[in-house]
């Protein structure tokens, strides 16, 4: 759909999907490291 709407080649869409996938992985990692999930705190790190 994106290819037809914006006249993009196949490789461009694959690159955009890869960037989106990496952004999701990165955001999940940052979310866990900043302890925004409200999980238990470790006494050794507190």
Protein Blocks (a to p, Z undefined) as FASTA:
>chain_A
ZZmmnopafklmmmmmmmmmmmmmmmmmmmmmnopnopacdfklZZ
